[in-house]
């Protein structure tokens, strides 16, 4: 089960290098890492804040679910890679 949690990573990291030039892909990977670092702080903070305000974890998990779905919808909007 643990391996399935990270099974998407090889294809995820290939997306910027497929659709962007080398220097732009490097900046994109850096931006992805920066956003991931902020999300690593903001996600647990938001869940804790919503739990303290509502007394339930349901609202925090619903927020995380909406964020994950929005991210999935955004990746579906990524442009096609240029042809050879």
PASELUM-278959 format. One record per residue (C-alpha): residue in three letters; x, y, z. Coordinates in steps of 0.02 Angstrom, whole numbers, plus 50000, padded with zeros to 5 digits. Example, Ala and Ser with C-alpha at 12.3 -4.5 7.8 and 13.67 -1.06 7.14 Angstrom:
 type     x     y     z
  ALA 50615 49775 50390
  SER 50684 49947 50357
This chain:
 type     x     y     z
  UNK 50000 50000 50000
  UNK 50142 50120 50038
  UNK 50213 50108 49863
  UNK 50048 50160 49787
  UNK 50055 50326 49878
  UNK 50208 50382 49777
  UNK 50177 50289 49614
  UNK 50134 50451 49523
  UNK 50301 50537 49559
  UNK 50403 50478 49408
  UNK 50273 50540 49285
  UNK 50241 50699 49385
  UNK 50423 50755 49378
  UNK 50433 50717 49192
  UNK 50294 50840 49147
  UNK 50395 51003 49162
  UNK 50542 50934 49063
  UNK 50427 50872 48925
  UNK 50331 51032 48894
  UNK 50460 51167 48939
  UNK 50635 51216 48883
  UNK 50782 51167 48995
  UNK 50800 51332 49089
  UNK 50613 51355 49106
  UNK 50593 51175 49167
  UNK 50725 51207 49301
  UNK 50630 51359 49363
  UNK 50466 51261 49358
  UNK 50539 51119 49462
  UNK 50604 51247 49587
  UNK 50432 51327 49596
  UNK 50350 51156 49621
  UNK 50468 51122 49766
  UNK 50435 51294 49842
  UNK 50247 51272 49832
  UNK 50264 51098 49905
  UNK 50363 51166 50052
  UNK 50232 51299 50086
  UNK 50094 51168 50072
  UNK 50188 51057 50195
  UNK 50164 51195 50324
  UNK 49997 51268 50271
  UNK 49903 51102 50256
  UNK 49925 51044 50436
  UNK 49903 51222 50497
  UNK 49737 51239 50404
  UNK 49675 51072 50469
  UNK 49722 51119 50648
  UNK 49643 51291 50632
  UNK 49481 51222 50563
  UNK 49478 51087 50696
  UNK 49499 51215 50834
  UNK 49361 51325 50761
  UNK 49234 51189 50720
  UNK 49281 51043 50834
  UNK 49283 50925 50684
  UNK 49417 50866 50565
  UNK 49289 50849 50425
  UNK 49304 51029 50366
  UNK 49493 51022 50360
  UNK 49492 50861 50260
  UNK 49359 50931 50144
  UNK 49472 51081 50112
  UNK 49617 50966 50071
  UNK 49505 50863 49956
  UNK 49451 51019 49862
  UNK 49633 51073 49844
  UNK 49682 50901 49777
  UNK 49539 50901 49652
  UNK 49583 51077 49595
  UNK 49763 51023 49569
  UNK 49705 50873 49467
  UNK 49596 50983 49360
  UNK 49740 51104 49331
  UNK 49857 50966 49274
  UNK 49726 50909 49149
  UNK 49735 51085 49075
  UNK 49923 51071 49043
  UNK 49969 51101 48861
  UNK 50017 50961 48743
  UNK 50206 50939 48720
  UNK 50272 51006 48555
  UNK 50290 50878 48416
  UNK 50459 50825 48344
